[in-house]
Amino acid sequence: MSFLTVAAATLPSVPLDFEGNRDRILESIKVAKSLGARVRTGPELEIPGYGCLDHHLEGDTFAHSWEVLAQIISDEACKDMLVDLGMGCRHRNVRYNCRVLCTYKKVLFIRPKMSLANDGLYREARHFSAWVKPMQTEVYYLEEVIEKITGQRTVPIGDAILSTRDTAIGCETCEEMFTPRNPSTYMSLNGCEVILNSSASHAELRKLRTRLDLIANSTRKTGGCYVYANATGVDGEARMMFDGSSMILLNGKVLEQGNQFSLEPVEVITATIDLEEIRSFRSSISRNVQAAAQADYPRVEFDIRLSRSADDIYLSDSLQFSREKELRILDPMSEIWMSTSVYLWQYLVRTSSAGFFLSLSGGLDSSTVALFVYGMAKVVLSSIESGSKTTLADLRRVTGLKDLTPKTPEEIVNLLLTTCYMGTVNSSEETRSRAEILGKKIGAYHMSIQIDAAVQANLSIVKDALNFEPKYTVEGGTQAENLALQNIQARSRLVTQYMLAQLATTARNTPRKGSALLVLTSGNVDENLRGYYTKYDASSGDLAPLGSISKNDAKLFQRWVIDAWNLPIMKSFIEATPTAELLPLSAGVQEDEVEMGLTYAELSTFGLLRRVSRLGPWSCYLQLLGSWKGKLRPQQIADKTMSFFRNYAINRHKAVILTPSVHLSAYNPDDNRHDLRPFLYVVNWPFQFKKIQAHAMHLEEMMKNKE
């Protein structure tokens, strides 16, 4: 029997950080080798970083990638190893997203990606071309920097299998696995026993199991060892993050799985497999009839024996045969906690900012963002207590405290989070009190101020300019005046929060005095979709941790932390009526859902139908007739459908200034990357709405006749 130890490296994808990426890759190779691995794979485009975007079009990116690869394969850590690295290559003036299989001072062959990810968050076809010649190779002329090290002038490039003395190894890159005719199926039928998959798969709530099940099924049918390495952490554009969960599988069984979210810069998992188990699994007659008919793949020879004997495994102090494990899937609330924690921490560290500033209103959304920072502090503290020197060094750097060793998450929050309640005459004591209690509970440096002077100053300017004093509708003013008076309060908060964020470290005389804080916003995905916010108010900032999370999930998260983090105070936030508090108290409670004409649950439904199901107004209406049957009458469903799409169209202009948020929701309306739609609509959708209205009236008439 022959036993092979393989490794998958989970690394952050940092665009154009060639030195940092090189060092992390080398560290992963060294860790893999120390654990006995002879084969190592890593994330997609790991040398330049996956999220380079249009930098992938630059000659420098290709040149520097080859320079870094030359440095990697010159390191003795690559001796007696098969190392699979990701980078872009230009072949005959065509750009390809490639895997470069190499060893110490030798490039073995280049395998270009054959199916590009080009929908949703991905734009690979903008930067690369797919390799369109299955089971064919061509001659690639190596760069001079490689030739000087390896003495090679050329290597094969294309769709091929690497053959060693004891096994056969193939590559499949991310998107290829999800296609109906994925390459690993045909490679497996041609005798390939190990598939290396390097990926840059993004995080999305409640979606990890679907992806991992698909990976497991890839070898459950064909047999073989599947080594899946995914990137981790925030993408370069800060609108997407990768969620790790690298895996090693054998014949559909999970042998090892990495963390989904982690602060560690390098994580390596390994598994030792029995190659004979693959051959035994593939002994069925029906499978072998297809295998015998499979067209032959080009083979690239690598004169090495990668496996070990049973004696070697038995006598080793570190190696042992890997056994099946259960998939580890975080529950949705833990996913929210860990994803936002990694997002906030990596954004803070990469920008070298001094902390965060949050306008804490006493409502559910801003309090949820405050909890995200508190959750981040918990993750940071756990990482430090687990012995992470990197996390501790990063914390000391961003705080400016060289000898800091925190003992509690509240201590970290106090150093990194400044919160401020910005009240007006229209604010209530209840919201002010809730904000203050929460700020103190989680350790934030909290302030409570009144901004009426700023609001009145702006109103004085308006009076001088227009010789006009606007009034609220409750005081006899028009709707336009009412809206303008609400907006000036909200926009005053924007200016104030940035001023406070810029001066807070100086006023507190912190070690980082003079450094600005990152301004956090608290808009949720449903309000972003509907456009239910003031343009350029406190919803505008540097980053929006809640921007791709629904209101309902925010409520569920707060219910979860009551027990998980022992925060009973959150009950008062959950039970409070969502309100902007921009109208005089004499106008009564300003309820968000009443003003919108839709509940947050209904907004989520429209969001899913519009984006995930790809339905327009007419089809949404028809779908809801079935979903909401018995709850609403046809005319009510028609009214809600038309109301949603009309307000969506009217408020599209606000989407251009949406604060960047990490993608976590399938119906995220961020059209910088995920959801590309027009800004200028005919907002009354005349053709569609007439059809909906006519159908609803017809149904109502039929129901009356039936009754």
C-alpha positions in Angstrom: 0.0 0.0 0.0 1.0 3.6 -0.7 0.1 6.5 1.6 0.1 10.1 0.4 -0.1 13.2 2.6 -1.6 16.2 1.0 -2.1 19.8 2.2 -4.5 22.6 1.6 -3.5 26.2 2.6 -6.0 28.8 3.5 -4.6 32.3 3.0 -5.9 35.8 2.8 -6.1 37.2 -0.7 -4.3 40.6 -0.6 -4.2 42.3 -4.0 -0.7 43.3 -5.2 0.9 42.5 -1.8 3.6 40.5 -3.6 6.0 40.4 -0.6 3.2 39.5 1.9 1.6 36.9 -0.3 5.1 35.4 -1.0 5.9 35.1 2.7 2.5 33.6 3.5 2.8 31.1 0.7 6.3 30.1 1.8 5.1 29.8 5.4 2.3 27.5 4.2 4.7 25.3 2.3 7.0 25.0 5.3 4.1 24.2 7.6 2.7 21.6 5.1 6.2 20.0 4.8 6.6 19.9 8.6 3.3 18.0 8.8 4.6 15.5 6.4 2.8 16.7 3.2 4.3 16.0 -0.2 1.6 17.9 -2.1 0.5 21.5 -1.3 -2.2 23.6 -3.0 -3.4 27.1 -2.1 -6.1 29.6 -3.1 -6.9 30.9 -6.6 -4.5 33.6 -7.9 -2.7 33.5 -4.5 0.5 35.2 -5.8 -1.0 38.5 -7.1 -4.2 38.3 -5.0 -7.5 37.3 -6.5 -9.1 40.8 -6.1 -6.7 42.8 -8.2 -9.6 43.7 -10.5 -8.2 45.7 -13.5 -4.6 45.4 -12.2 -4.9 41.9 -13.7 -4.7 43.7 -17.1 -1.3 45.2 -16.3 2.0 43.7 -17.5 3.5 44.5 -14.1 1.1 42.1 -12.4 2.3 39.2 -14.6 6.0 40.2 -14.3 5.9 40.5 -10.6 4.0 37.2 -10.2 6.8 35.4 -12.1 9.4 37.1 -10.0 7.7 36.0 -6.8 7.2 32.4 -8.2 11.0 32.4 -8.9 11.7 33.3 -5.3 9.3 30.7 -4.0 10.7 27.8 -6.0 14.2 28.9 -5.1 13.5 28.1 -1.4 14.6 24.7 -0.2 11.2 24.2 1.4 10.0 23.2 -2.0 12.4 20.2 -2.2 10.7 16.9 -2.6 7.4 18.7 -2.8 4.7 19.2 -5.5 3.7 22.8 -5.0 0.6 24.2 -6.8 0.5 28.0 -7.1 -2.0 30.4 -8.5 -1.2 33.4 -10.8 -2.0 34.9 -14.1 0.0 34.0 -17.2 0.1 35.5 -20.7 0.4 32.9 -23.5 0.5 34.1 -27.1 -0.8 37.5 -25.8 -3.9 35.9 -24.2 -4.3 36.3 -20.4 -5.2 33.2 -18.5 -6.0 32.5 -14.8 -3.6 29.7 -14.1 -2.2 27.1 -11.8 1.5 26.6 -12.0 2.6 23.2 -10.8 6.2 23.3 -9.7 8.9 21.9 -7.3 12.3 23.1 -6.1 13.9 25.0 -9.0 11.6 23.5 -11.6 8.3 24.4 -13.2 6.4 21.3 -14.3 3.4 22.7 -16.2 0.8 25.4 -16.4 -2.8 24.6 -16.2 -5.2 27.5 -17.3 -8.7 27.8 -16.0 -11.3 26.5 -18.4 -14.6 28.0 -17.0 -14.5 31.5 -15.7 -16.7 32.9 -12.9 -18.6 35.8 -14.5 -21.8 36.4 -12.7 -22.9 37.8 -9.4 -19.8 39.1 -7.7 -17.4 37.9 -10.3 -16.0 39.5 -13.5 -13.2 37.1 -14.5 -13.9 37.4 -18.2 -13.1 41.1 -18.0 -9.5 40.1 -17.0 -8.9 36.6 -18.4 -9.9 34.3 -21.2 -10.9 30.7 -20.6 -8.8 27.9 -22.0 -11.0 26.4 -24.7 -8.9 23.4 -25.8 -9.9 20.5 -23.6 -7.3 17.7 -23.3 -4.7 19.7 -25.3 -1.4 21.4 -24.4 0.8 23.9 -26.1 4.4 25.1 -25.5 4.8 28.0 -23.1 8.0 30.0 -23.3 9.2 30.7 -19.8 10.2 34.2 -18.5 13.9 34.9 -18.2 13.7 35.2 -14.4 12.5 31.5 -14.3 15.0 30.3 -16.9 17.9 31.6 -14.8 16.8 29.5 -11.9 15.5 26.3 -13.5 17.5 26.2 -16.8 14.2 25.6 -18.6 13.1 27.4 -21.7 9.7 25.9 -22.1 6.9 24.0 -20.2 3.6 22.6 -21.3 0.5 24.8 -20.9 -3.0 23.5 -21.1 -5.4 20.8 -20.0 -3.3 17.9 -18.8 -2.6 15.5 -15.9 0.6 15.3 -13.9 1.9 11.7 -13.7 4.4 10.7 -10.9 5.9 7.3 -10.3 3.0 6.4 -7.9 -0.1 8.4 -8.8 -1.7 11.0 -11.1 -2.7 14.5 -10.2 -5.0 17.0 -11.9 -6.2 20.6 -11.3 -9.6 22.1 -11.2 -10.1 25.8 -10.3 -13.1 27.1 -8.4 -15.9 27.7 -10.9 -15.0 24.6 -12.9 -16.2 22.4 -10.1 -19.7 24.0 -10.3 -20.2 23.4 -14.1 -22.2 20.5 -15.4 -19.2 19.1 -17.2 -16.6 19.6 -14.6 -13.1 18.6 -15.6 -12.4 16.4 -12.6 -15.0 13.9 -13.7 -13.2 13.3 -17.0 -9.8 13.4 -15.4 -10.9 10.8 -12.8 -12.2 8.5 -15.6 -8.8 8.9 -17.2 -7.1 7.6 -14.0 -6.4 10.8 -12.2 -6.4 10.0 -8.4 -5.8 13.4 -6.8 -7.6 16.6 -7.8 -6.3 19.9 -6.6 -8.9 22.7 -6.4 -7.8 26.2 -5.7 -10.7 28.6 -5.0 -11.7 32.1 -4.2 -15.3 31.4 -3.0 -17.2 34.1 -1.2 -19.1 34.1 2.0 -22.9 34.2 2.0 -25.2 33.5 4.9 -26.6 29.9 5.0 -24.8 28.9 1.8 -21.7 27.1 3.0 -23.3 23.6 3.3 -24.5 23.8 -0.3 -21.0 24.4 -1.5 -19.4 21.8 0.7 -21.9 19.2 -0.2 -21.2 19.8 -3.9 -17.5 19.4 -3.2 -18.1 16.1 -1.4 -20.3 14.8 -4.2 -17.6 15.5 -6.7 -15.7 12.4 -5.4 -18.6 10.5 -4.0 -19.5 9.5 -7.6 -16.1 9.3 -9.3 -13.8 8.4 -6.4 -10.5 10.0 -5.6 -8.9 12.5 -3.3 -10.1 16.1 -3.6 -8.0 18.8 -2.1 -9.9 22.1 -1.9 -8.1 25.3 -0.8 -10.1 28.5 -0.4 -9.0 32.0 0.3 -10.0 33.7 3.5 -10.7 37.3 4.7 -11.7 40.5 3.0 -11.3 41.0 -0.7 -9.4 44.0 -2.0 -12.6 45.9 -2.8 -13.9 45.3 0.7 -17.3 44.4 -0.7 -16.7 40.6 -0.6 -15.0 38.2 1.7 -13.8 34.7 1.3 -14.8 32.1 3.9 -12.0 29.5 4.0 -13.4 26.1 4.9 -10.7 24.4 2.9 -11.2 20.6 2.8 -9.6 17.3 2.0 -11.9 14.5 0.9 -11.5 10.9 -0.1 -14.2 9.1 -2.1 -16.8 11.6 -0.8 -15.8 11.4 2.8 -14.5 14.5 4.6 -11.1 13.8 6.2 -10.2 17.4 7.2 -11.8 20.8 7.2 -10.3 24.2 7.9 -12.0 27.1 9.7 -14.7 29.1 8.0 -13.6 32.5 9.4 -10.2 33.1 11.1 -7.8 35.9 11.9 -4.8 33.8 11.3 -2.7 34.7 8.2 -1.8 31.1 7.4 -3.8 28.0 8.1 -2.8 24.6 6.7 -4.7 21.3 6.9 -3.3 17.9 5.9 -4.6 14.4 5.5 -2.9 11.1 4.8 -4.7 8.8 2.4 -4.3 5.3 1.2 -4.1 5.4 -2.7 -5.3 1.8 -2.8 -8.6 2.9 -1.3 -9.2 5.1 -4.4 -8.4 2.2 -6.7 -10.7 -0.2 -4.8 -13.5 2.4 -4.8 -13.3 2.6 -8.6 -13.6 -1.1 -9.2 -17.3 -1.1 -10.3 -17.9 -2.4 -13.8 -20.2 0.4 -14.9 -17.7 3.0 -13.9 -14.9 1.2 -15.6 -16.8 0.8 -18.9 -17.0 4.6 -19.0 -13.3 4.9 -18.0 -12.2 2.6 -20.8 -14.0 4.9 -23.3 -12.6 8.1 -21.8 -10.5 10.1 -24.3 -6.8 10.3 -23.2 -5.4 13.3 -21.4 -1.9 14.6 -22.2 0.4 13.5 -19.4 3.2 15.6 -17.9 5.8 13.4 -16.3 7.2 14.2 -12.8 9.9 11.7 -11.9 9.2 11.5 -8.1 7.5 9.1 -5.7 5.2 11.2 -3.5 3.8 8.5 -1.4 5.2 6.6 1.6 5.0 3.0 2.7 2.9 1.7 5.6 6.1 1.3 7.6 6.9 5.0 7.2 3.5 5.9 8.5 3.7 3.5 11.4 7.2 4.7 12.5 6.4 8.4 12.1 5.9 10.5 15.1 3.5 12.9 13.3 1.9 11.0 10.5 -1.2 8.9 10.9 -3.9 7.6 8.6 -6.8 10.1 8.3 -10.3 9.2 9.3 -13.7 10.5 8.2 -15.0 13.6 10.0 -18.3 15.4 10.2 -18.7 18.7 8.3 -18.5 21.7 10.6 -21.2 24.3 9.6 -21.8 27.4 11.7 -25.3 28.3 12.5 -26.5 31.5 10.8 -26.0 33.7 13.9 -22.5 32.5 14.4 -21.8 33.1 10.8 -23.0 36.7 11.2 -20.8 37.1 14.3 -17.6 35.6 12.8 -18.0 37.1 9.3 -18.5 40.7 10.6 -15.7 40.2 13.2 -13.2 39.2 10.5 -14.4 41.9 8.2 -14.1 44.7 10.8 -10.8 43.5 12.1 -9.1 43.1 8.7 -10.5 46.4 7.4 -9.1 48.1 10.6 -5.7 46.4 10.4 -5.2 46.9 6.6 -6.1 50.6 6.8 -4.1 51.0 10.0 -6.9 53.1 11.4 -7.1 54.0 15.1 -10.6 52.6 15.7 -14.2 53.0 14.9 -16.8 55.7 15.4 -20.5 54.9 15.5 -23.6 57.1 15.8 -25.5 55.0 18.4 -29.2 56.0 18.1 -30.7 53.6 20.6 -32.4 51.7 17.8 -32.0 48.1 16.6 -29.7 48.7 13.6 -27.0 50.9 15.2 -27.0 48.7 18.4 -26.5 45.6 16.1 -23.4 47.3 14.6 -22.1 48.1 18.1 -22.6 44.4 18.9 -20.5 43.5 15.8 -17.6 45.5 17.2 -18.0 43.8 20.6 -18.1 40.4 18.8 -14.9 41.4 17.0 -13.3 42.1 20.3 -14.2 38.7 21.5 -12.7 37.1 18.4 -9.5 39.2 18.8 -9.2 38.3 22.4 -9.7 34.6 21.7 -7.1 34.7 19.0 -4.6 36.3 21.3 -5.3 33.9 24.1 -4.8 31.0 21.7 -1.3 32.3 21.1 -1.6 34.3 17.9 1.4 36.7 17.8 0.1 38.3 14.6 -3.2 39.3 16.2 -1.5 40.7 19.3 1.0 42.7 17.2 -1.8 44.1 15.0 -3.8 45.2 18.1 -0.7 46.9 19.6 -0.1 48.6 16.3 -3.6 50.0 15.7 -3.9 51.1 19.4 -0.4 52.4 19.6 0.1 50.6 22.9 3.3 48.6 22.6 2.9 46.6 25.8 -0.8 46.0 25.6 -2.1 42.5 26.6 -5.9 42.8 26.9 -7.8 40.7 29.5 -11.4 41.4 28.4 -13.3 42.2 25.2 -14.6 45.3 26.9 -11.0 46.6 27.3 -10.5 46.2 23.5 -13.8 47.9 22.7 -12.9 50.8 24.9 -9.7 51.3 22.9 -11.3 50.9 19.5 -14.9 52.1 19.6 -16.2 55.6 20.2 -20.0 55.8 20.2 -22.2 58.9 20.3 -25.9 59.5 20.8 -26.8 62.6 18.7 -30.2 63.8 20.0 -32.5 66.5 19.0 -35.7 68.0 20.4 -37.5 65.1 18.6 -35.5 62.4 20.3 -36.9 60.4 23.2 -35.3 59.7 26.6 -35.9 56.0 25.9 -33.5 55.9 23.0 -30.9 58.1 24.7 -30.9 55.8 27.8 -30.7 52.6 25.7 -27.7 53.9 23.8 -25.9 55.0 26.9 -26.5 51.7 28.8 -25.4 49.6 25.8 -22.3 51.7 25.2 -21.2 51.3 28.8 -22.1 47.6 28.9 -19.8 46.7 25.9 -17.0 49.0 27.1 -17.3 51.7 24.4 -16.1 55.3 24.9 -19.6 56.8 24.8 -20.8 60.4 24.4 -24.3 61.9 24.5 -24.8 65.2 22.7 -27.6 67.4 21.3 -27.2 68.7 17.7 -30.1 71.1 17.8 -27.7 74.1 17.5 -26.3 72.6 14.2 -29.8 72.1 12.9 -31.0 75.6 13.8 -27.9 77.1 12.2 -28.7 75.4 8.9 -32.3 76.5 9.2 -31.2 80.1 9.8 -29.1 79.9 6.6 -32.2 78.7 4.7 -34.3 81.6 6.2 -31.7 84.1 5.1 -31.4 82.6 1.6 -35.1 82.0 0.9 -36.9 84.3 3.4 -38.9 81.2 4.3 -39.3 79.1 7.4 -40.3 75.5 6.8 -42.8 73.7 9.1 -43.7 70.1 9.9 -47.0 68.8 8.6 -48.2 68.6 12.1 -47.6 72.3 12.4 -49.4 73.1 9.0 -46.4 72.7 6.7 -46.3 70.8 3.4 -44.9 67.3 2.8 -41.9 68.9 1.1 -41.2 71.0 4.2 -41.8 68.1 6.5 -39.2 65.9 4.6 -36.7 68.7 4.4 -36.9 69.3 8.2 -36.3 65.6 8.8 -33.4 65.5 6.3 -31.5 68.4 7.8 -31.4 66.6 11.2 -30.1 63.4 9.6 -27.5 65.3 7.5 -26.3 67.3 10.5 -25.5 64.0 12.1 -23.3 63.1 9.1 -21.2 66.2 9.4 -21.0 65.9 13.2 -20.0 62.3 13.2 -17.1 62.9 10.8 -15.9 65.9 12.8 -15.9 63.8 16.0 -14.3 60.8 14.3 -11.5 63.0 13.1 -10.8 64.7 16.5 -11.6 61.9 19.0 -8.1 60.5 19.3 -6.7 64.0 19.8 -9.2 65.0 22.4 -8.7 61.7 24.3 -4.9 62.1 24.0 -4.5 58.4 22.9 -1.2 57.0 21.6 -2.7 57.4 18.1 -3.8 61.0 18.6 -4.3 62.8 15.3 -5.4 59.6 13.6 -9.0 59.5 12.3 -11.5 56.8 13.3 -13.4 54.8 10.7 -17.0 55.9 10.6 -19.4 52.9 10.8 -23.0 53.2 9.4 -26.0 51.1 10.4 -28.3 50.8 7.3 -29.6 47.3 6.7 -30.1 45.6 3.3 -33.9 46.0 3.3 -33.7 49.8 3.8 -30.9 50.0 1.2 -33.1 48.1 -1.3 -36.2 50.2 -0.6 -34.2 53.5 -0.4 -35.7 54.2 3.0 -33.0 56.5 4.3 -31.8 60.1 3.8 -29.1 60.5 1.2 -25.9 61.7 2.8 -27.0 61.3 6.4 -25.6 59.0 9.1 -26.1 56.1 6.6 -23.0 57.5 4.8 -19.7 56.5 6.3 -16.6 54.5 5.7 -18.0 51.0 5.9 -21.4 49.4 6.6 -21.2 46.1 8.6 -25.0 45.7 8.5 -25.4 46.8 4.9 -26.0 43.3 3.5 -27.9 41.9 6.4 -31.7 42.0 6.7 -33.6 43.6 9.5 -35.1 40.2 10.5 -31.6 38.7 10.7 -30.5 41.6 12.9 -33.4 40.9 15.2 -32.5 37.2 15.3 -28.9 38.1 16.0 -29.8 40.3 19.0 -32.0 37.5 20.3 -29.1 35.1 20.0 -26.6 37.4 21.9 -29.0 37.7 24.8 -28.1 34.1 25.9 -24.8 33.5 23.9 -23.2 36.7 25.3 -25.3 37.2 28.4 -26.7 40.6 27.2 -30.3 40.8 28.5 -30.3 44.5 27.8 -30.9 43.7 24.1 -34.5 42.7 24.9 -35.4 46.4 25.1 -33.9 47.0 21.6 -35.8 44.1 20.1 -39.1 45.2 21.6 -38.8 48.9 20.7 -40.7 50.1 17.7 -38.3 51.0 14.8 -38.4 54.8 14.4 -36.2 57.5 13.0 -37.3 60.1 15.6 -37.2 63.0 13.1 -40.7 64.3 13.7 -42.0 66.3 16.7 -43.1 64.2 19.6 -46.6 65.7 19.1 -46.8 63.9 15.8 -46.8 60.5 17.6 -44.4 57.6 17.2 -42.8 57.7 13.7 -43.0 54.0 12.8 -40.7 52.8 9.9 -43.0 50.1 8.6 -46.0 52.4 8.6 -44.1 55.0 6.6 -42.8 52.4 4.1 -46.2 50.7 3.7 -44.3 47.4 3.9 -43.0 45.3 6.8 -39.3 44.4 6.9 -40.3 40.7 6.3 -42.1 41.8 3.2 -39.1 43.8 2.0 -36.9 40.7 2.4 -39.4 38.7 0.3 -39.4 41.3 -2.5 -35.6 41.4 -2.3 -35.3 37.6 -2.8 -37.9 37.5 -5.6 -36.3 40.5 -7.5 -32.6 39.4 -7.2 -32.4 35.7 -6.5 -35.5 34.5 -8.5 -34.9 37.2 -11.1 -38.5 38.3 -11.2 -39.9 41.6 -12.5 -43.0 43.4 -11.1 -45.5 41.2 -13.0 -43.9 37.9 -12.0 -43.4 39.0 -8.4 -47.1 39.8 -8.2 -48.1 36.4 -9.6 -45.7 34.6 -7.2 -47.1 36.5 -4.2 -50.6 35.6 -5.2 -49.6 32.1 -4.3 -47.3 32.8 -1.3 -49.7 35.3 0.4 -52.9 33.6 -0.5 -55.2 33.7 2.6 -53.3 36.6 4.1 -53.9 39.4 1.7 -56.5 40.0 -1.0 -55.3 40.4 -4.7 -55.6 44.2 -4.6 -53.6 44.4 -1.5 -50.9 42.2 -3.0 -51.0 44.4 -6.2 -50.7 47.6 -4.1 -47.7 46.3 -2.2 -46.0 45.1 -5.3 -46.4 48.4 -7.1 -45.4 50.3 -4.0 -42.2 48.4 -3.7 -41.1 48.7 -7.3 -42.1 52.4 -7.5 -40.1 53.3 -4.4 -37.2 51.1 -5.5 -37.1 53.0 -8.9 -37.5 56.4 -7.3 -34.7 55.9 -4.8 -32.2 54.2 -7.2 -30.1 57.4 -7.2 -29.3 56.8 -3.5 -27.6 53.5 -4.4 -24.7 55.4 -6.0 -23.6 56.5 -2.5 -24.2 53.3 -0.6 -21.4 52.9 1.9 -19.3 49.8 1.1 -20.6 46.6 2.9 -19.4 43.1 2.8 -21.6 40.8 0.7 -23.6 38.4 3.0 -27.1 38.5 1.5 -28.2 36.9 -1.7 -30.3 39.9 -2.5 -27.7 42.5 -1.7 -28.6 45.6 -3.9 -25.0 46.8 -4.0 -24.6 47.6 -7.7 -20.9 48.4 -7.5 -20.3 44.7 -8.0 -23.3 42.4 -7.3 -26.5 43.8 -8.6 -26.2 45.9 -11.8 -29.4 47.8 -12.5 -30.4 51.1 -14.2 -30.6 54.3 -12.1 -33.1 56.1 -14.4 -36.4 54.3 -14.5 -39.9 55.2 -15.7 -40.8 55.0 -12.0 -44.5 54.2 -12.5 -43.7 51.1 -14.7 -46.8 51.9 -16.8 -47.0 48.7 -18.8 -46.3 46.4 -15.9 -48.5 48.2 -13.4 -51.5 48.4 -15.7 -51.2 44.7 -16.2 -51.0 44.0 -12.5 -53.9 46.4 -11.7 -56.1 44.8 -14.4 -55.4 41.3 -13.2 -56.0 42.3 -9.5 -59.3 43.9 -10.3 -60.4 40.9 -12.3 -59.5 38.5 -9.5 -61.3 40.7 -6.9 -64.4 40.6 -9.1 -64.2 36.9 -9.5 -63.9 36.5 -5.7 -67.0 38.7 -5.1 -69.0 36.5 -7.5 -67.7 33.4 -5.8 -68.7 34.8 -2.4 
